[in-house]
Amino acid sequence: YYICASTPAQLAALACFTPEALAVCEARRAEFAARRALVLEGLSHAGLPVPVQPDGAFYVYIDVRHTGLDSMQFCQRALQEAHVALTPGHDFGPSSGGAHVRLSYAASRDDLQEGLARLAAFVAGLKPRHA
């Protein structure tokens, strides 16, 4: 029995650690860091709180409770009214899924800026929830 990756798989993995491959990886990491910063700033400007700053993937989880909409309603209306596609938090767990939506920042910076502007206008047009 062998309990390790095959030799070809190990050699392929090693090829990922060439200086050229590492430079590409670092350039991509820097680009996603810039996109994350752009998205966090845009969401803050739109009044959409992010309870935990993303640190491992290219998604941000947004709290929408203050809008008076649950995550499904928020996503449906954002798509219909602002043409911005988000994912309701229900897809990621029952604990607080109804209060959160997920946004991917894997799109280009230009597309993210456009989407954030549309999202900000959409949120500004919502009537605030009265407690």
CORTA-V611690 format. One line per field, one symbol per residue. ss: DSSP state (h for helix, s for strand, l for the rest). phi: phi as a letter, one per 40 degrees, with the letter a starting at -180 (. if undefined). burial: I if it has 9 or more other ideal C-beta (glycine too) atoms within 8 Angstrom, else O. A space follows every 10 residues. Layout:
BEGIN
ss->???
phi->???
burial->???
END
This chain:
BEGIN
ss->llllllhhhh hhhhhlllhh hhhhhhhhhh hhhhhhhhhh hhhhhhllll llllllllss ssslhhhlll hhhhhhhhhh hhllllsshh hhllllhhhs ssssllllhh hhhhhhhhhh hhhhllllll l
phi->.bbaccddcc ccccccbcdc cccccccccc cccccccdcc ccccccgbcb cbccabbbbb bbcbdccgbc cccccccccc cbfbcbbccd cbicdbccbb bbbcbccccc cccccccccc cccccccccc c
burial->OOOOOOOOOI OOIOOOOOOO IIOOOOOOOO OIOIIIOIII OIIIOIIIOI OOOIOOOIII IIIIOIIOII IIOIIOIIIO OIOIOIIIII OIOOOOIIII IIIOIOOOOO OIIOIIIIII IIIOOIOOOO O
END
